[in-house]
Amino acid sequence: MYQEYKEKAEFFFVYIREAHPKDGWAMQENEHEGISLTDPTSHDERSDVAGRACSTLKLSMPCLVDDMSDTVNKAYGAWPDRICVVDRDGKIAVMGGQGPWGFAPSVQAAAQWLANTN
């Protein structure tokens, strides 16, 4: 979607927080995949984890990092992941369901909105 619509809209990947830290809600499949992180306690630590996530995911869109007060997460109910489209007036045009379950329908809804927007 980013590659298709990046000339029409600005895209940002916002890293909000670690969904499954080993000192929190750890998941065995993360350990099997070599993902074993503690929950960052400073913005520098969160930025480091976010940088590694963006690199591992090979994202080509700009990546931002939520603050330690979780401002973006709280404003958009973003945990664990969510696609939001904000229009030119700053209003939410598409609010996808929380992922990972709502991710695919959210991509479809966002792409449809972008395709129909001038």
Secondary structure in CASP SS format (residue, H / E / C, confidence):
PFRMAT SS
TARGET T0000
AUTHOR 0000-0000-0000
METHOD secondary structure of the structure
MODEL  1
M C 1.00
Y H 1.00
Q H 1.00
E H 1.00
Y H 1.00
K C 1.00
E C 1.00
K C 1.00
A C 1.00
E C 1.00
F C 1.00
F C 1.00
F E 1.00
V E 1.00
Y E 1.00
I C 1.00
R C 1.00
E C 1.00
A C 1.00
H C 1.00
P C 1.00
K C 1.00
D C 1.00
G C 1.00
W C 1.00
A C 1.00
M C 1.00
Q H 1.00
E H 1.00
N H 1.00
E H 1.00
H H 1.00
E C 1.00
G C 1.00
I C 1.00
S C 1.00
L C 1.00
T C 1.00
D C 1.00
P C 1.00
T C 1.00
S C 1.00
H H 1.00
D H 1.00
E H 1.00
R H 1.00
S H 1.00
D H 1.00
V H 1.00
A H 1.00
G H 1.00
R H 1.00
A H 1.00
C H 1.00
S H 1.00
T H 1.00
L C 1.00
K C 1.00
L C 1.00
S C 1.00
M C 1.00
P C 1.00
C E 1.00
L E 1.00
V E 1.00
D C 1.00
D C 1.00
M C 1.00
S C 1.00
D C 1.00
T H 1.00
V H 1.00
N H 1.00
K H 1.00
A H 1.00
Y H 1.00
G C 1.00
A C 1.00
W C 1.00
P C 1.00
D C 1.00
R C 1.00
I C 1.00
C E 1.00
V E 1.00
V E 1.00
D C 1.00
R C 1.00
D C 1.00
G C 1.00
K C 1.00
I E 1.00
A E 1.00
V E 1.00
M E 1.00
G C 1.00
G C 1.00
Q C 1.00
G C 1.00
P C 1.00
W C 1.00
G C 1.00
F H 1.00
A H 1.00
P H 1.00
S H 1.00
V H 1.00
Q H 1.00
A H 1.00
A H 1.00
A H 1.00
Q H 1.00
W H 1.00
L H 1.00
A H 1.00
N C 1.00
T C 1.00
N C 1.00
END
